[in-house]
Amino acid sequence: MAKDDPQFRIRMPADLKRRAEESAEQNHRSLNAEIVQRVEDSFKPALTSDNQAVIDFTTAHELARAFLAKIDEKKAPLSDDELALVRFWRSLSEEKKRAVIDLLHIDKVAL
Protein backbone atom coordinates (compact mmCIF):
# COMPACT_ATOMS: atom_id res chain seq x y z
CA MET A 1 0.00 0.00 0.00
CA ALA A 2 1.16 3.46 -0.84
CA LYS A 3 0.89 6.48 1.40
CA ASP A 4 -1.29 8.17 -1.23
CA ASP A 5 -3.91 5.35 -1.21
CA PRO A 6 -7.35 6.68 -0.22
CA GLN A 7 -8.16 6.61 3.48
CA PHE A 8 -11.50 6.32 5.20
CA ARG A 9 -12.82 5.68 8.67
CA ILE A 10 -15.08 2.78 9.48
CA ARG A 11 -17.12 1.81 12.49
CA MET A 12 -17.23 -1.76 13.73
CA PRO A 13 -18.37 -3.48 16.90
CA ALA A 14 -15.71 -3.64 19.60
CA ASP A 15 -15.71 -7.46 19.60
CA LEU A 16 -15.13 -7.57 15.84
CA LYS A 17 -12.26 -5.09 16.15
CA ARG A 18 -10.72 -7.19 18.91
CA ARG A 19 -10.95 -10.33 16.76
CA ALA A 20 -9.44 -8.51 13.77
CA GLU A 21 -6.56 -7.26 15.97
CA GLU A 22 -5.91 -10.80 17.23
CA SER A 23 -5.92 -12.13 13.68
CA ALA A 24 -3.58 -9.35 12.54
CA GLU A 25 -1.16 -10.22 15.33
CA GLN A 26 -1.26 -13.94 14.45
CA ASN A 27 -0.60 -13.09 10.79
CA HIS A 28 2.19 -10.61 11.69
CA ARG A 29 0.55 -7.64 10.01
CA SER A 30 -1.00 -4.36 11.00
CA LEU A 31 -4.72 -4.10 11.65
CA ASN A 32 -5.03 -2.08 8.43
CA ALA A 33 -3.17 -4.72 6.40
CA GLU A 34 -5.33 -7.47 7.94
CA ILE A 35 -8.55 -5.69 7.00
CA VAL A 36 -7.30 -4.94 3.46
CA GLN A 37 -6.28 -8.59 2.99
CA ARG A 38 -9.64 -9.85 4.21
CA VAL A 39 -11.53 -7.50 1.88
CA GLU A 40 -9.34 -8.58 -1.06
CA ASP A 41 -9.91 -12.25 -0.17
CA SER A 42 -13.66 -11.72 -0.15
CA PHE A 43 -13.52 -10.96 -3.88
CA LYS A 44 -11.61 -14.14 -4.76
CA PRO A 45 -13.49 -17.42 -5.29
CA ALA A 46 -12.83 -19.97 -2.58
CA LEU A 47 -11.54 -23.38 -3.70
CA THR A 48 -12.36 -26.82 -2.34
CA SER A 49 -9.69 -29.44 -1.75
CA ASP A 50 -10.11 -30.64 -5.37
CA ASN A 51 -9.73 -27.08 -6.78
CA GLN A 52 -13.43 -26.58 -7.47
CA ALA A 53 -14.60 -23.00 -7.01
CA VAL A 54 -17.04 -22.32 -4.19
CA ILE A 55 -19.37 -19.44 -5.00
CA ASP A 56 -22.00 -17.63 -3.00
CA PHE A 57 -25.73 -18.03 -3.64
CA THR A 58 -26.11 -14.69 -5.43
CA THR A 59 -23.34 -15.53 -7.90
CA ALA A 60 -24.75 -19.02 -8.44
CA HIS A 61 -28.20 -17.53 -9.04
CA GLU A 62 -26.83 -15.04 -11.58
CA LEU A 63 -24.90 -17.79 -13.39
CA ALA A 64 -27.99 -20.02 -13.50
CA ARG A 65 -30.09 -17.20 -14.95
CA ALA A 66 -27.43 -16.43 -17.57
CA PHE A 67 -27.18 -20.11 -18.49
CA LEU A 68 -30.94 -20.48 -18.83
CA ALA A 69 -31.10 -17.35 -20.97
CA LYS A 70 -28.43 -18.77 -23.30
CA ILE A 71 -30.37 -22.02 -23.77
CA ASP A 72 -32.99 -20.21 -25.81
CA GLU A 73 -32.20 -16.55 -26.33
CA LYS A 74 -35.49 -16.03 -28.18
CA LYS A 75 -37.45 -16.61 -24.99
CA ALA A 76 -37.56 -14.10 -22.17
CA PRO A 77 -35.40 -15.10 -19.17
CA LEU A 78 -37.23 -16.78 -16.31
CA SER A 79 -38.45 -14.62 -13.46
CA ASP A 80 -37.41 -15.37 -9.88
CA ASP A 81 -40.82 -16.97 -9.27
CA GLU A 82 -40.47 -19.16 -12.37
CA LEU A 83 -36.99 -20.27 -11.29
CA ALA A 84 -38.36 -21.11 -7.83
CA LEU A 85 -41.14 -23.18 -9.41
CA VAL A 86 -38.66 -25.08 -11.60
CA ARG A 87 -36.47 -25.85 -8.58
CA PHE A 88 -39.52 -26.96 -6.58
CA TRP A 89 -40.81 -29.11 -9.45
CA ARG A 90 -37.42 -30.81 -9.84
CA SER A 91 -37.35 -31.61 -6.13
CA LEU A 92 -40.65 -33.57 -6.33
CA SER A 93 -40.81 -37.33 -6.75
CA GLU A 94 -42.37 -38.64 -9.96
CA GLU A 95 -45.46 -39.68 -7.96
CA LYS A 96 -45.92 -36.13 -6.60
CA LYS A 97 -45.38 -34.63 -10.05
CA ARG A 98 -48.14 -36.88 -11.42
CA ALA A 99 -50.46 -35.84 -8.56
CA VAL A 100 -49.86 -32.13 -9.31
CA ILE A 101 -50.54 -32.75 -13.00
CA ASP A 102 -53.76 -34.57 -12.10
CA LEU A 103 -54.82 -31.70 -9.82
CA LEU A 104 -54.24 -29.21 -12.62
CA HIS A 105 -56.10 -31.42 -15.11
CA ILE A 106 -53.22 -31.37 -17.54
CA ASP A 107 -53.72 -34.05 -20.20
CA LYS A 108 -50.28 -34.28 -21.77
CA VAL A 109 -47.06 -33.34 -20.02
CA ALA A 110 -43.63 -34.73 -20.88
CA LEU A 111 -41.80 -35.67 -17.70
N, C-alpha and C positions, 0 to 999 in steps of 0.2 A: 504494500500500500504506500502511496505517495502522500506527502504532506498536503498536497493540493487536492486530494480526493474530497468530495463533498462530505460535510459533517451534519449530523442531525441528532437531536435528543429523543430518547424513547422512554416510555414509562413501562415498567413491568412489576409484577408482584414481587415482594421481597423474597419469598421462597424460591421463585424462579431465578432471581438474580443470584441468590446464594448457590443454587445448583449449577448455574452457568459458571460462577467463579470457581467452584470445586472442579468442574470439568476442565476449565482453562488451566488450572494448576496441574491437574493430572496430565494434560497434553502439552505442558510446558509452553504455554502461550498466554498472551494478554487476554483480558476479558473481551476487548474489542476484536482481536484476531479470532477468538473462539466463536463469537457471535457471527462474524463475517463468514467463517468457514461453515458454520451450521446453515446459514442462509444459502450459501453457494451449494452445499450438499443437497438442500431441499429441491433444487432445480435439476439435479441429476437423477436418472432412473436408478432405482435400487436393483441389484442383481441377486438371484438365488444362487445356491451352491453350484448349479449346473449352468450358470451364466444366462439364465432367462431373466428378462427384464420384469420387474414388479412395478405396476403402474397403479395410480389411484383411481377411484371409481369415476371421477369426472373425466379423466383422460380416456379410460376404457369406454365410457358412454359416448364420448365424442368420436372415438375411433369406430365404434360399432355403427353409429349414425352415418359416418362417412362411407364405411364399407357398404352398408345397405343402400345408400344413395348411388354408389357406383354400380351395383348389381343391375339396376335398370334406371338409367339417368332420365328416361322419359317420364317416369312416375315421380310424383312429389315425394320428398322424404317423409318417413313416418313421424308422426307426432310422438311426444312423450307418452301419451295415453296408449297409442297404438303399439309402441315398443313394449310397454308394460303388459298389454294384452298378449302379445306374441310370447313374451317370457313366461307369463302365467300359463298359456295354452301348452307350451312345450314342457312345462313341469307336470302336467296332468298325465295320468295313466291312460292307456288306450280306452279302457272301460269308461273312465270319466269323460273323455273326449266324446265318446259315442253318446253318453247320457246328455251332455250339453247339446250336441247336435239334435238329438231327439226332442229336447225341450224347446229348441228353436224351430223345430219342424223343417229342418233343412233336408231336402231329398238326396242331393248328391254332393258329397264333399270328399275330396281326395285327401286321405291321411297318410 
